[in-house]
Amino acid sequence: MTRAAEAAIERDRAQVIGQLTTQVGELAVQIASRVVGEALSDDARVRATVESFIADLESMAQKQGSN
C-alpha cells in the first residue's frame, strides 16, 4: 500500500513539474517580450532560450532538493 501511494505521489509530482515548466516557459517569453518591447515569435531561437532557462531552473531545484 505504501509503495502504491509513493508511486502515485511521484506521478503527481512529475505531472505538476511538467505543468509548472510549461507555465514558467510561457511567462519567460512574455517577460522577454515586454523587455524587448515587441512580441517574440515562436521560432527555434526562442524555444532554445526558454528550454535553456527551464533547464537552469530544474538544475537549481534539484540542487535545492538534494540539500
C-alpha positions in Angstrom: 0.0 0.0 0.0 2.8 2.4 0.9 4.6 1.7 -2.4 1.4 2.4 -4.4 1.0 5.7 -2.5 4.6 6.6 -3.1 4.2 5.8 -6.8 1.1 7.9 -7.1 2.8 10.8 -5.3 5.7 10.6 -7.7 3.4 10.5 -10.8 1.5 13.6 -9.4 4.8 15.3 -8.7 6.1 14.7 -12.2 2.8 16.0 -13.7 2.9 19.2 -11.6 6.6 19.8 -12.5 5.7 19.4 -16.2 2.8 21.9 -15.9 5.0 24.4 -14.0 7.8 24.0 -16.5 5.3 24.9 -19.3 4.0 27.9 -17.4 7.4 29.2 -16.5 8.4 28.9 -20.1 5.4 30.9 -21.2 6.0 33.5 -18.6 9.6 33.8 -19.6 8.6 34.5 -23.2 6.0 37.1 -22.0 8.6 38.9 -19.8 11.2 38.8 -22.6 8.6 40.3 -25.0 7.9 43.1 -22.6 11.6 43.8 -22.0 12.4 43.8 -25.7 9.2 45.9 -26.4 7.9 43.6 -29.2 6.3 40.2 -29.4 8.7 37.3 -29.9 7.7 34.8 -32.5 7.7 31.1 -31.6 10.9 30.3 -33.5 13.7 27.9 -32.8 15.8 30.5 -31.1 13.1 31.5 -28.6 12.3 27.9 -27.9 16.0 27.2 -27.3 16.3 30.1 -24.9 13.2 29.0 -23.0 14.4 25.4 -22.8 17.8 26.6 -21.5 16.1 28.8 -18.9 13.9 25.9 -17.8 16.9 23.5 -17.6 18.7 26.0 -15.4 15.6 26.2 -13.1 15.3 22.4 -13.0 19.0 22.2 -12.1 18.6 24.7 -9.3 15.5 22.9 -8.0 17.4 19.5 -8.0 20.3 21.1 -6.1 17.9 22.5 -3.5 16.1 19.2 -3.2 19.3 17.4 -2.5 20.3 19.7 0.3 
